[in-house]
Amino acid sequence: MLNMALTASFALVAAAFAMSLFRLLKGPSAPDRILALDTLYINAIALLVLLGILLASPLYFEAALLIALMGFVGTVALAKFLLRGDIIE
């Protein structure tokens, strides 16, 4: 039962990843692309967590935590750049 749920979860998260990548490449404006990038890193975290569950390895959970931290900082920096034109005041 767990393998079937993991397989379905991998397929759905991979589809969400592909749709976010499409929006990142085709996005009509910069805020849309930043939102797609934010969604991409969330999908990457989901894939790593699912892989950690499948392989029963805590290493993937630590990698997901690092990606979450870097993604948050990157999103804040890009949003600040869009609003003000520079990152460091």
matplotlib code that plots the C-alpha trace (Angstrom):
import matplotlib.pyplot as plt

x = [0.0, 2.9, 4.6, 1.5, 0.9, 4.6, 4.4, 1.2, 2.8, 6.0, 3.9, 1.8, 4.7, 6.6, 3.7, 3.5, 7.3, 6.9, 4.1, 6.1, 9.1, 6.9, 5.6, 9.2, 10.2, 7.1, 6.0, 4.6, 6.1, 8.9, 6.6, 5.1, 8.6, 9.6, 6.4, 7.2, 10.7, 9.3, 7.0, 9.8, 11.9, 8.8, 8.3, 12.0, 11.6, 8.6, 10.5, 13.4, 11.0, 9.3, 12.7, 13.7, 10.6, 11.1, 14.7, 14.3, 17.3, 17.4, 20.0, 17.3, 15.4, 18.5, 18.9, 15.3, 15.8, 18.8, 16.9, 14.0, 16.4, 18.2, 14.9, 13.4, 16.5, 16.5, 12.8, 13.1, 16.2, 14.4, 11.3, 13.4, 15.2, 11.9, 10.6, 13.6, 16.1, 18.9, 19.2, 21.5, 20.5]
y = [0.0, 2.4, 1.7, 2.4, 5.7, 6.7, 6.0, 8.1, 10.9, 10.8, 11.1, 14.0, 15.9, 15.4, 16.7, 19.8, 20.2, 20.1, 22.7, 25.0, 24.7, 25.6, 28.7, 29.6, 29.5, 31.0, 33.3, 36.6, 38.7, 38.7, 38.1, 35.1, 33.7, 34.3, 32.5, 29.6, 29.4, 29.4, 26.6, 24.7, 24.6, 23.5, 20.7, 19.7, 19.5, 17.3, 15.0, 14.7, 13.9, 11.3, 9.8, 9.8, 7.9, 5.4, 4.7, 5.2, 7.5, 10.6, 12.2, 13.3, 15.1, 17.1, 18.0, 19.1, 21.3, 23.0, 23.5, 25.1, 27.5, 28.5, 28.8, 31.1, 33.4, 33.4, 34.2, 37.1, 38.4, 38.3, 40.0, 42.7, 43.2, 43.6, 46.1, 48.3, 47.6, 46.4, 43.8, 45.4, 48.8]
z = [0.0, 0.9, -2.4, -4.4, -2.5, -3.0, -6.8, -7.1, -5.1, -7.2, -10.4, -9.1, -7.7, -11.0, -12.9, -10.6, -11.1, -14.9, -14.8, -12.6, -14.9, -17.9, -16.1, -15.2, -18.8, -20.3, -17.5, -18.9, -16.1, -13.6, -10.5, -12.3, -12.8, -9.2, -8.0, -10.4, -9.0, -5.5, -6.4, -8.0, -4.9, -2.9, -5.4, -5.1, -1.3, -1.8, -4.1, -1.7, 1.2, -0.9, -1.8, 1.8, 2.8, -0.1, 0.8, 4.6, 4.7, 6.9, 4.6, 2.1, 4.9, 5.7, 2.1, 1.9, 4.9, 3.2, 0.0, 2.0, 3.7, 0.4, -1.4, 1.2, 1.1, -2.7, -2.9, -0.4, -2.3, -5.7, -4.3, -2.7, -6.0, -7.9, -5.4, -4.9, -7.7, -5.3, -2.7, -0.1, 1.2]

ax = plt.figure().add_subplot(projection="3d")
ax.plot(x, y, z, "-o")
ax.set_aspect("equal")
plt.show()
